[in-house]
Amino acid sequence: MQVIIFDNAQQVAISAAEWVAELINKKSNPVIGLATGSTPISLYQELVNKYKAGELSFSNTTSFNLDEYLGIDEKNAQSYRYFMNEHLFNHVDIDKTKTFLPICNQGENPRVQGLAYEDKIAQAGGIDLQILGIGANGHIGFNEPTSSLASRTRIKTLTQQTLDDNSRLFSANEFQPTLAMTMGIATILDARYVLLMATGKNKAKAVNDMVTGALSAVCPASSLQLHENAIVLLDKAAASELADQEYYLWADKQNGKINQEFGLYHNY
């Protein structure tokens, strides 16, 4: 993994936005995997700012979201379609008919819907850059601990820790879904580049387990150890349990020098 440590969360968002902008500006038909949750919100704001400044156009971009609650209406304020509209899609020039989420409506066969989502990704040419967050229990997407490393888009039952972590987003009398459709770990690993953002002390243990722990289904994010192009953007708080922080800081500087000298930039 390429681990890059920043002073604060805003710097993480700025760096992530630069990665996304480079892809969109470099490829004629970029395909981006998107994530929800509190961490990517600042990334989406940076992208909206770039669009409004005339630095970025999403007109040829296709997107695939990691996950969506099972059986939830897209107009529901708790749906991830609503989240994406509010934080990104409504504010840029992306064609919403080319923005996809793993939706399974009432009465639809989730196995069939999961396979159909995989087919859509394949038909688009695969995902160039997948944005990820990480749960406090190490989940990526809604791939909870013990998820198969070979898993594909499917239904997952959310753990109590994930439900507790997300409960702040629901009012006291509001229904909180316990099931979700999610890209599988193998689906995520198929992306050409994976960009994981993590900020805050509450993510520090999961980050340490992901980067230096054993490759294990107990920490689904550890699967990124298998990826050729996994970039991990951290603030100091999220990196606080990593033992080799000085090495990561030094390695990032050395990589920057090599990239500048030989033009070894992202091969999207």
Secondary structure as UniProt FT lines:
FT   STRAND          2..6
FT   HELIX           9..26
FT   STRAND          31..34
FT   HELIX           39..52
FT   TURN            53..54
FT   TURN            59..60
FT   STRAND          62..65
FT   STRAND          67..69
FT   TURN            70..71
FT   TURN            74..75
FT   TURN            77..78
FT   HELIX           80..87
FT   HELIX           89..91
FT   HELIX           96..98
FT   STRAND          99..100
FT   TURN            106..107
FT   HELIX           110..123
FT   TURN            124..125
FT   STRAND          129..132
FT   TURN            136..137
FT   TURN            141..142
FT   TURN            145..146
FT   TURN            149..150
FT   STRAND          154..157
FT   HELIX           160..166
FT   HELIX           167..169
FT   TURN            172..173
FT   STRAND          179..182
FT   HELIX           185..189
FT   STRAND          193..198
FT   HELIX           201..203
FT   HELIX           204..212
FT   TURN            217..218
FT   HELIX           220..226
FT   TURN            228..229
FT   STRAND          230..235
FT   TURN            236..241
FT   TURN            243..244
FT   HELIX           245..262
//
